[in-house]
């Protein structure tokens, strides 16, 4: 069985839910989750600069991260396990500014998200997971930033019941700014 690439643009313009090319046979499967030509044929221009992987325990929340400068478009896929992936539109002039959407990404569904520049991104780990980030810009620690995972102004509905409300949050993610503080910074630019 062969599953071809499919692209669904989300209502947060520029973000896509993507099903990669997967060929199944008696041995298992072969997956191609990125092809510059296929992506460009579907209106997505994503040149890879770096690829990262995270390995996370059940209950980990990676808060709403982004780079203030040299913003990173990302293609995110859960290689193994299961996560609840969240994107937030941080484009000041966007009609969906401050809105979020969440998606279950897993080894089983093999779906991935294309997250454009000027979006925040985070996730909750439902099962121990390895997550791939294919980034369109290098990571710069000096520009690394984020918004609190539970900021009431954004109102993300995390499925915490799937981890028995037991979360693991890094020290860094416990000290992130609020959406209000982020908005104030944008207005000063």
Secondary structure, 3 states (H helix, E strand, C coil): CEECCEEEECCCCCCEEEECEEEEECCEEEEECCCHHHHHHCCCCCCCCEEEEEEECCCEEEEEEEECCCCCCEEEEEEEEEEEEEEEECCCCCCCCCCEEEEEEECCCCEEEEECCCEEEEEEEEEEEEEEEEECCCCCHHHEEEECCCCCCCCCCCCHHHHCCCCECCHHHHCCECHHHHHHHHHHC
